[in-house]
Amino acid sequence: MTAVTQIKIGIIGGSGLDDPDILEGRTERYVDTPFGKPSDALIVGKIKNVECVLLARHGRQHTIMPSNVNYQANIWALKEEGCTHILVTTACGSLKEEIQPGDIVIIDQFIDRTTKRAQTFYDGRPTSPPGVCHIPMAEPFCTRTREVLLEVARALGVRCHPRGTMLTIEGPRFSSRAESLMFRQWGADVINMTTVPEVVLAKEAGLCYASIAMATDYDCWKEHEEAVCVDNVLKTMKENANKASSILLTAIPRIAEMDWDHTLKAQQAMAQTSVMLPKS
């Protein structure tokens, strides 16, 4: 009889959703990686008896702007810590009328508009793994993990959209109205500054990655609606942070009860076969 993989959940908390109080028996660990230091300490503990590791994406004092988040170090550190899954939260703007501020979107696709970020572990540095990785991105997010999050959100009565395309901009500025209208024409549903390259690196690491995106505003495309600003984003996040926390607290024990061996093996096989090693 084959041993079932021990599930450990990495949680990357976005703006307003990185509260360590959700973890029981927590300890802090400052780690280093071949790519430098992660955004903050890894906070190790349990949620309903499931091993979890919490990491504040922007640092606990929110001092790291989106372009400067060390995404490589964050994902590498969680993988080294033994995480099998990464559940993340992210604030986002809505590009669709029907996605209202306060709604949750369990995103399934992305469009990348970033320009400055390392998107691979296989970057040719002496301390990096050898080779070049051409990771497939047709299905960026883990379908099974997304399904759990969606079922839980519905059971909790949270207004939730079952899929959505996230457009990630470089930031830290918000979009111009012309850009916002263009992104709508492209078919994007929501917009943020952090999904890429986080999801790409998680895929390279062979992890099950899913994101709980919370709409805080209508970006700036909507006429007769106040354009996005920091004050309104923070206000909506504060009012609605409990939704994402409730989903996490309920979903994590469900994920831990499931058999993930086949899924994880498939993710890891994809990651391994995507690497072209140097000719010897």
ABEGO torsion letter per residue (X at the ends): XBBBBBBBBBBBBBBGAABAAABBGBBBBBBBBAAEBBABBBBBBBBGGBBBBBBBAAEAAGABBAAABBAAAAAAAAAAAGBABBBBBBBBBBABAABBBGBBBBBABBBBABAABBABABAGBAABBBEBBBBBAABABBAAAAAAAAAAAAAAGBBBBABEBBBBBAOABBBBAAAAAAAAAAGBABBBAAAOAAAAAAAAAGBBBBBBBBBABAEAABBGBBBBBAAAAAAAAAAAAAAAAAAAAAAAAAAAABBAAAAAAAAAAAAAAABBBBBX
